[in-house]
Amino acid sequence: MKRFFFCMSLMLSVSGAKLWAEEPVWFGKEDALRVLYINSAMDLASFEPILTDFVALHPDIRVAYRDVNTLELYYQTIKEQKKPQASLVVSSAMDLHLKLVNDGYAQTYQSSFTDRLPENFKWRNQLFAFSLEPIVMLVNKKAFPGNLPEDRQSLLQTIRQNEKAVTKRIGTYDIRKSGVGYLLASQDARQADVTWGRLLEAFGSHDIQTYCCTHEIIDDVASGKLVLGYNLLGSYASQRARDDDRLKMILPKDYTLMLMRVALIPKSAPNSEDAGIFLDYLLSDKAQGMMQTQGLLFPIRPDLNNPNDPYVVNAPGPTGVIELDQQLLVGRDYAKQKRFIRNWEMALEISEDD
């Protein structure tokens, strides 16, 4: 019973945020013979050129694209299990998507495109990665006090030396409302437990601001309301930093987490054939090349990475790829998840009701 109420509280916190887009964004001809519904936790700005190109290549398919928060996307997929509307579900919350597969909510798909994916970039031929991107810090160069941080230790030092300037001016995900936020926080705890604990303590004593979504954090960093955003998706941060000289994206030199964006076809998807066609397109040379040359995403295909292209990950230190394996499910164990979130709330001095 306790587990039920905990899950319900998560669902209510998400629904209360009104993150579900009521109407999808449409791509393609209105008289197209078939419709492909995609539920995705990806900002449309990063996906629109890909969707536009896809329907141009397949004029008989019309795409309905709905942007959904990662946590709500997970619950929505479960809710629609018997009669899903979406034929493809895309997320950056790798652990939640892996749990959907493990719990029987996805169907098997295999093609020449998925076959050439390395084994560590797919799971049971039911979950497929199509991009691999760094998790970064984003700073407002004009508002940030002192030297820009190179890693987590230098960020800690800045916080301690500039308490007034950083109080209420650092932002990160609310791990109770953001599926990817929970994943990244749990991975930080695994990578460097001591540093993570000190960082949480510093964040809590300086009133860190928590958010559901990446773009809200980036907007507040750009405006100067925040001086730094922590643990952001690199594709979004990179796009904004290229177009706004107030911003700088930082790949921490102590370690840079690397996250896969993944896709699955729901078990009873109404149009699984076109979902497979779109998935193959995402893994194709053309789409993977577009991701990099147009600065949309960091492609999963290393053979397409041009080292002279600025949109290639050049981490100054070690990288820690979040592996697509059973270990992700451990972090989503109910008891562990509840304990981790409660410890996070206590460290940040946030009440359960906030």
Order of alpha helices (4+ residues) and beta strands (2+ residues): alpha-beta-beta-alpha-beta-alpha-beta-alpha-alpha-beta-beta-alpha-alpha-beta-alpha-alpha-beta-alpha-beta-alpha-beta-beta-alpha-alpha-beta-alpha-alpha
